[in-house]
Amino acid sequence: MLFRQLGSTGLAVSAISFGAGPVSGLLTSTTAVETERGVIARAIELGINWFDTAATYGHGRSEANLGTVLAELRPDPPVHVATKVRVSLTTETDLRPLVIASVKESLERLKTGRITLLQIHNSITHHRHDQPTSITPEDVLGPKGLLAGMEEVRAAGWVDHFGLTGIGNAEALTTVMQSGHFSTIQAPVHLLNLSALRTIPGIETDQNYGGFLQTANQLGMGIFAIRVFAAGALLGNKPSEHTLQTPFFPVALYHQDQSHAEQLAKQLGSMTALREMALRFVLSKRPITSAIIGFGAVAHVDEAVRIAELPRLAQQEVDELERRSQEISLLT
């Protein structure tokens, strides 16, 4: 397994991170604990040292299942666990108690007294609820905002570093990043949508991210890529149960990505070839520290690690993949 420095944290993180979210369903559904244990154990055996979960994944089930398995396995050296806090706001003005309560519950489910990274899971926009669950920079940075609550749990010894989930408005996200309080950011980056990495004019949707990762890179933040396979569209999968329900990434977007992926797979020769190139593409992007991937089986872990150990794509190959993807997008 290749390891990369996570921004300015001093941590070395595996190029592949274990995503414990709901798309794969491994830790959020009724999967047998033996299967969960087998997949997690294989990931650790192959060198994956970063596990990403959230309080909202399966209404706490992901954290609870991950905590149970890690407590049984007792990996040595220990792995890093990152979780998230998402608040639902109406008229609240003091957000610190919401953070403290959320983290306390997460630690109980994870069966640990400390986590490596606590991330804000809300979208960040100019106004509350511009997007589903979105909050404002003031909600984050204000004297009684989320950051103040995060500082309290860090002072208590519960959390080491702070991070962001990069969805929302690019300007609002930039305001929060430039505060200098956040060490990492995770953002959607995949072959069919590179707008988090650079500005792509002429697209006015919630899925045009405005190139905010340029700022993150300039600030020296660690960058995690999420939705690396476009929620399964780049794997040739049908939409997951979560994809059919989530308000954050409309199912119409999935069907569009699915159509584009099928066309790209034909150009590359097969869906298998596309799967490999999609992951190599993301890992070849210099700002990316690690790709967070959801696994449903041991074979998925083996394949992702195999691909991660391949050489980075040459710039010419990266450019060619981008050109093909953009042509398909323009034609549909």
N, C-alpha and C positions, 0 to 999 in steps of 0.2 A: 504494500500500500504506500502510495506517495503521501507525504505530509507537507502542508504549507503553513506559513505563518499567518495567524489570524489578526490582521491589522497591527495595532500597537499593543495588543494584550499580552504578548510574550508567549502565547500558546501555539503549539503546533497541532494542526487539525488535519484529519484525514481528508483526502480529496473527495471522497464519497462520505456523506453523512447519512445517518439512518433517520428517515422521516417517519414519525409515528402518527401521521395524520389519517383522515378518514377515507382517502381515495382507495388505498390498498385494502383497508378494512381489517388488517391483521390485528391491531390492538384496540379497535373501536367496535368490533362486531362480536359475534359469539364464537370466535375461533378457539379451538382447543388450546389449553395452556401449553400442552406438549409441543404444538406447532409454533406458538409464540416463542417458547424457550429455544427451540431448535433454530429458528431464523435469527434471533438475537445472538445466540451463542456462536453461530457461524459468522455473523458480521464481526463480532469481537475477535474471533479466531483469525480472520483475514485482515485485521488491523483497523477496522472502523472504530473511531474513538469519540465520535460526536453523535449524540441522540437528541433529536428535536421533537418536542411535544408541545401541548398547550392545554390549558384548563378546559377549553371549549371542545377539544377533540373527543367526540363521543360522550359529551357531558361529564368529563373527568375520567372516563373509562380508560383512555389511552395512558394517562399518567399512572393510574392505579395498576394497570397490567404491566406497564414498563417497570414501575417500582418493584412489583412483586418478583419479576424475572431477574432484574439486576440484583436484588437482595439475595436471591437464591444462587446466582452465578458468582457473585463477588469477584468481578474481573480485577486482575492485577497485571499492569497498573490500572487504576480506576479509569472509567470513561467519563467524558463530560456530558452533562445533561443540561439542555436549554429548555425553558418553558416560557409561557407568555401570560400576560394579563390583558383581558379585554373588558372594558367597562361599558355598561349601557346607561346613557345619560339622559336625563330630562331637565331637571332644574338644579342638579347638584352643583355646589360651588366648592366644597372641600372633597377632593378626590383621594386624599391620602388614605383614609380608612378603607376604601375600596381596594386599593393596591395591597395593603397589609393583610386584609382578610383573604384576598385571592391567593397571595403567596403562601400564607399559612396553610390554607387548604391544599395547595399544590404540593407542598413539602410533606404533608401527612400522606397524601396519596402516593407520592414517589418514595416514601419510606426513607427519607434522607433529611439531614439538617441543613444542607447547603446545596445550591446549584451554581453552575458556572456562569450561566447567562439568563437574565430576565429580559424579555422583549415585550414592547407594546404591540398588541395584536389588533388594535383599531386602525382603520384607515385614517389618514390625517389630511384634512381639507380646510378651506378657508372658513367654512361655517359647519356647525354641527349638522349631521345627517345629510350633507350634500351627497354622500354615498352611504350604503348600509353601515351602520354603527360608527360613522366617521366622527372624529373629534377635531378640535382646532389646535394650532400651535400653543395658544394660551392655556388650553386644557392640559397640555403636556408640561409647559415651561413655567406656568404661573406659580406663585408662592404656595398655593394649595393644590397644585396640579399633580399629574401622575409622577413626574420626575421627583418631586418632593417626597412622595410616598416610596418611590424606589430607593431614594437615598436613605430613608429610614430603615428599610429592610436590609440594605447593605450594611448600615451601621450596626444592625443587630447580628451581622454575621451570616445572614441567610443567602446572600447573593454576591457574586464576585464582579460581574460586568453587566452593562446595560446594552440593549439592542432595540432595533426598530423592525417592524414589518413594512416593507416598502410598497404600500398601495395607497392611493389617494391622489392628491394634487401635488405636482412636482414642486411648485413654489412653496407650498406649505411644508412639505417634507424637507425641502432645503433649509427653511428657517429653523426647523428642529435639529437637523444635522449640524448646522453651523453653530449651534450652541456649544458644541464640543463635549457634550456629556455622554454621547453614545459611541460605543466601540465597534458595533457591527450593524449591518442591515441585511435583511433577506428580501429578495425581490423576484418576481416572475421573469425568467430569462430562458427562452427556448428558441429553436430554429425558426419558428413561425412568428415570433414577436421579439424583436430586439430593442423595443422602444425604451426600456429601462436603461439600456447601455448608451443610447444616443438619441438625439431628437430626430423624429421622423415627421416632417410637416405634412399637413393635409389630412390627418386622421384625427377626428374629434370624438373620441369615445373614452370610456373609463379605462379601456385597455391600452390607451396610448399613454405611456408613463413619463414622457417628457424628458428622458435622458438623465434622470436625477442621479443615477449611479456614477456619472462623471464627477459630480460633487463629492459623493462618498469616496471615490477613488482618490481624489485630490486631498481629501481630509485624512487619508490613510486608514479608513475604516475597513474592517474585515467584511467581505461580501459573500453571502450565501445565495446560490441560485435555487429558486423553487419553481415548481411546475415545469421541470426540465423536459418532461415528455408531454407537456400540454395536457395534464390530467389523464394521460393514457392515449390521447389521439395519435401521438407519434409512435405508439406501440401497436397500433392497429386494434385497440380494444374498443368495446362498446362503452358508452358513458357509465360510470359507476353510479351506485345509488346516491352517493353524496353529490356527484355532479348534477344529477337530476333535481336536487333540492336546494343547493346553495344559492344564496342571493348575491354572492360576490363575483361569480363567474358564470354568466347566464348559459343555459344549455345550448342556446343558439350559437354562442361562441364555440362551444365544443364541436358542434356539427360543422361549423365553418372550418375549424382546425382539422377535423377529421377528413373533410374533403380535400384540403390542401395537402395533408399528409399522404393521402392515397395517390395523389398526382406526383408528389415528390418521390414516393416509393417506386413508382413506375420508372421514373427517370434514373433512379439509383440502382434499379434492378430487382429489388425486393423490399418487403417491409423489414426483413431481418437486417438488411444493409442500412436502412433508414434508422433503425433503432440504434445501431452502433454509431453511426455518424452523428446522430442527434446528441448523444452523450459526449462523444469526442469533441464535437463543436463547442459545447458549453465549457468543457474543461480546458479547451484551447484558448478561450477568451482570457486575456491576462488579468483583468480586474477580479475575476472570480476566484475566491478562495476554495470553496467547496460546493458540490452539488448535493442538495438534499433530495433523497429518493425514497419513496415508499416501497417497501418490499412485502410481498405476500407469500414467498416461498424461499427456501434455501437456494434453489436454482437461480432466482432473481438476484440474490446477493452475489453468487459466484460470477454471473454474467457481468454485473456492473463493475465488480472489482477487476475482472479480466480486461474490460474496456478501459478502465481508468489507468491501467498499467501500460497501455499502448502509448507510443510517442504522441506529443501534441501534433495537431494538424499543421501543415505549413500554411503560411499566410495566404498563399495562392489557393489552397484548398478551402480555407475558410471563406475567402472572397467568392469563390465559385458557388459554394453552398448558399451563401447569402443572395447571390444573383438569382439562382434558381428559385429560391423561396419568394423573393420579391416579384419575380415575373409571374409566378402562380397567383400571388395575391392581387396583382394588378389586373389579371385576366378574369377574376371572379368577382 
